[in-house]
């Protein structure tokens, strides 16, 4: 058996997901909801689990604009502020540590966030793709109060095929314009956002 076959067999044995046929890719749903929560106890009969299973598991996906925004609020709900900050673009000339600290302090009283996103709009230009996506959030604060915000995010992705110098730059948020609003998430979600 050659080295490639041994490696492929080891991967298939180590991860059953690789051995399964993936279902066809479907477009991102028009409305996606992420609802963080408390830690759940293991289901009956799951004696082999050492720790409770979180109903807000780690989620980090940069494959679509909606996934990036979902990942952002997953990180905020888990108090993982450095990860949340990493979903934004940063000017290398700025003091990154001070920028991060200001970002993190803005969420220090946030307990969790519920999110609804709408359909994204995509526009390409000279090897770069811009995405705009509407979003509405309801933030629950550590004191139990809630606040709702709605608006649009703009994201950018330099075409991966034209990125030839490290570091690789994944899709990232370039701007978020959300305003405080009142109402249910589905009602305050903007219908659309204009392209960049």
DACORLIN-V202925 format. One line per field, one symbol per residue. burial: # if it has 24 or more other C-alpha atoms within 12 Angstrom, else .. Layout:
burial = ???
//
This chain:
burial = ..............................######...................#..##.#.##################.#######..........#..#...#..#############......############......############..........######.#.#......##.######...
//
